[in-house]
Amino acid sequence: MTRLPPLDDAWLVVIDPQRIFADPTSEWGSPMFDDALAPIKSLRSSFGAGRTIVTRWVPGSERPGSWGPYFERWSFADRPATDPVFDLVTPAAGWSNRGSVDCSTFGKWGEPLTRITGPTPTVVLAGVSTDCCVISTALPAADDGATVVVAADACAGSTQDNHEAALQVMALYSPQIEIATSAAVLSSR
């Protein structure tokens, strides 16, 4: 059984609950998105708007290095950041009293988040997609000294197999990254 760190002062970071990832007709739509919403809502109720941070992936205006070929491959996503596909899903409105932290990178860990959380916080990660933006946030956060808990059932992968593979990789980083259910997180608060 996973032993979780104290979560009284933890932050909930809900990664990219956006239409582009929720829409089943989107090339990036997660088939797990709807199932992750109820656990995310439960976590959000416990953490409140003051301890919840919501992020959004938005395409940057620059295409340095590998981002050029990336946007050639995923040209459907090469739109202005104001395009409605990048809007938060309706249930996510008001989850944070800070608005959203917008990044043009997969990983959300960095100065915009640490300005809110401090440099070595405890964070609970939820959101989409487990095998891209969640893992890309968890690894550098742990490397930077943050304590990371990934609420597995509050995350949505591009596929179930990819979700499980990402969880397996992140579990290798214990005790810096712990994998838990949302119920375990809630019982540790």
C-alpha positions as CSV (number, residue, x, y, z in Angstrom):
1,M,0.0,0.0,0.0
2,T,1.2,3.5,-0.9
3,R,2.1,5.6,2.1
4,L,1.2,9.2,1.2
5,P,2.9,12.2,2.6
6,P,0.9,14.7,4.8
7,L,-1.4,16.5,2.4
8,D,-2.8,19.3,4.7
9,D,-0.8,22.0,2.9
10,A,-0.8,20.3,-0.5
11,W,-1.8,22.0,-3.8
12,L,-4.1,20.4,-6.3
13,V,-2.9,21.0,-9.8
14,V,-5.5,20.1,-12.5
15,I,-3.7,19.8,-15.7
16,D,-5.3,20.9,-18.9
17,P,-9.0,20.2,-18.4
18,Q,-9.7,21.6,-21.9
19,R,-12.2,21.0,-24.7
20,I,-9.4,19.8,-27.1
21,F,-8.7,16.9,-24.7
22,A,-12.3,16.3,-23.7
23,D,-13.9,16.2,-27.1
24,P,-14.1,12.6,-28.4
25,T,-13.9,13.9,-32.0
26,S,-10.6,15.7,-31.3
27,E,-7.4,14.0,-32.5
28,W,-6.3,14.6,-28.9
29,G,-9.5,13.6,-27.2
30,S,-9.1,11.2,-24.3
31,P,-11.5,8.3,-24.0
32,M,-11.0,8.5,-20.3
33,F,-11.7,12.2,-19.8
34,D,-15.4,11.8,-18.6
35,D,-14.4,9.1,-16.1
36,A,-11.8,11.3,-14.6
37,L,-14.1,14.3,-14.0
38,A,-15.9,12.9,-10.9
39,P,-12.6,12.2,-9.0
40,I,-11.3,15.6,-10.0
41,K,-14.4,17.3,-8.8
42,S,-14.1,15.4,-5.4
43,L,-10.5,16.5,-5.1
44,R,-11.4,20.1,-6.0
45,S,-14.2,20.1,-3.3
46,S,-11.6,19.1,-0.7
47,F,-8.8,21.4,-1.8
48,G,-11.1,24.4,-2.5
49,A,-10.5,27.2,-5.0
50,G,-7.7,28.7,-2.9
51,R,-5.5,25.5,-3.1
52,T,-6.4,24.5,-6.6
53,I,-4.4,25.5,-9.7
54,V,-5.8,24.8,-13.2
55,T,-3.5,24.8,-16.2
56,R,-4.0,25.1,-19.9
57,W,-1.9,24.0,-22.8
58,V,-1.8,26.7,-25.5
59,P,0.3,26.7,-28.6
60,G,3.1,29.2,-28.4
61,S,3.7,31.7,-31.2
62,E,7.3,30.5,-31.6
63,R,8.3,27.1,-33.1
64,P,11.8,26.5,-31.8
65,G,13.6,23.3,-32.5
66,S,11.4,20.2,-32.4
67,W,8.2,22.3,-32.1
68,G,8.3,23.0,-35.8
69,P,7.9,19.4,-36.8
70,Y,5.5,18.9,-33.9
71,F,3.1,21.4,-35.3
72,E,3.5,20.1,-38.8
73,R,2.4,16.7,-37.4
74,W,-0.4,18.1,-35.4
75,S,-1.4,21.0,-37.6
76,F,-5.0,20.9,-36.4
77,A,-3.8,22.3,-33.0
78,D,-1.8,25.2,-34.6
79,R,-4.4,27.8,-33.8
80,P,-4.4,31.1,-31.8
81,A,-4.4,30.5,-28.0
82,T,-7.8,32.2,-27.9
83,D,-9.5,29.5,-30.1
84,P,-12.4,27.9,-28.2
85,V,-10.8,24.5,-28.5
86,F,-8.4,25.6,-25.8
87,D,-11.1,26.7,-23.4
88,L,-11.6,24.9,-20.1
89,V,-14.4,22.4,-20.1
90,T,-17.6,23.9,-18.4
91,P,-17.2,22.0,-15.1
92,A,-13.7,23.4,-14.7
93,A,-14.9,27.0,-14.6
94,G,-14.3,28.4,-11.2
95,W,-12.1,25.5,-9.9
96,S,-9.4,28.0,-9.1
97,N,-9.6,31.5,-7.8
98,R,-6.5,32.4,-9.9
99,G,-7.8,31.7,-13.4
100,S,-5.6,29.3,-15.3
101,V,-1.8,29.0,-15.6
102,D,-1.2,28.8,-19.4
103,C,1.9,27.2,-20.8
104,S,3.0,26.3,-24.3
105,T,4.9,23.3,-23.0
106,F,3.7,19.8,-22.1
107,G,5.2,20.1,-18.6
108,K,3.6,22.7,-16.4
109,W,6.3,22.7,-13.7
110,G,8.2,25.9,-13.6
111,E,8.2,29.5,-12.5
112,P,4.5,30.2,-13.1
113,L,3.5,27.4,-10.8
114,T,6.3,27.8,-8.2
115,R,5.4,31.5,-7.9
116,I,2.1,30.2,-6.4
117,T,3.2,27.0,-4.6
118,G,6.7,27.9,-3.5
119,P,9.8,26.0,-4.7
120,T,9.4,22.6,-3.0
121,P,5.7,22.1,-2.3
122,T,3.6,19.0,-2.1
123,V,1.3,18.8,-5.2
124,V,-1.4,16.4,-6.1
125,L,-1.7,16.1,-9.9
126,A,-4.9,15.3,-11.8
127,G,-5.9,15.9,-15.4
128,V,-5.0,15.0,-18.9
129,S,-3.1,13.4,-20.4
130,T,-1.4,11.0,-18.1
131,D,1.1,10.0,-20.8
132,C,2.0,13.5,-21.9
133,C,1.3,16.6,-19.8
134,V,0.9,14.9,-16.4
135,I,4.1,12.9,-16.6
136,S,5.9,15.9,-18.1
137,T,4.9,17.9,-15.1
138,A,5.5,15.2,-12.4
139,L,9.1,14.4,-13.4
140,P,10.6,17.9,-13.4
141,A,8.6,18.8,-10.2
142,A,10.1,15.8,-8.4
143,D,13.6,16.6,-9.8
144,D,13.2,20.1,-8.4
145,G,12.4,18.7,-5.0
146,A,8.6,18.9,-5.0
147,T,6.7,16.0,-3.4
148,V,4.3,14.7,-6.0
149,V,1.2,12.6,-5.6
150,V,-0.6,11.5,-8.8
151,A,-4.3,10.8,-8.3
152,A,-4.5,8.0,-10.9
153,D,-8.3,7.8,-11.2
154,A,-8.4,11.6,-11.6
155,C,-6.1,11.4,-14.7
156,A,-7.0,10.6,-18.2
157,G,-4.6,9.1,-20.7
158,S,-4.6,9.0,-24.5
159,T,-5.5,5.3,-24.1
160,Q,-5.9,3.0,-21.1
161,D,-2.7,1.3,-21.9
162,N,-0.8,4.6,-22.3
163,H,-2.3,5.8,-19.0
164,E,-1.1,2.6,-17.2
165,A,2.3,2.8,-18.7
166,A,2.8,6.4,-17.6
167,L,1.7,5.5,-14.1
168,Q,4.1,2.7,-14.0
169,V,7.0,4.9,-15.1
170,M,6.1,7.6,-12.5
171,A,5.8,4.9,-9.8
172,L,9.5,4.2,-10.3
173,Y,10.2,7.6,-8.7
174,S,8.8,6.8,-5.3
175,P,9.0,8.3,-2.7
176,Q,9.3,11.6,-4.7
177,I,6.3,10.6,-6.8
178,E,3.5,8.5,-5.3
179,I,0.6,7.0,-7.2
180,A,-2.7,6.9,-5.3
181,T,-6.4,6.9,-5.8
182,S,-8.4,10.1,-5.3
183,A,-10.1,8.3,-2.3
184,A,-6.6,7.8,-0.7
185,V,-5.7,11.4,-1.3
186,L,-9.0,12.6,0.3
187,S,-8.5,10.3,3.3
188,S,-5.0,11.8,3.8
189,R,-6.2,15.4,4.1
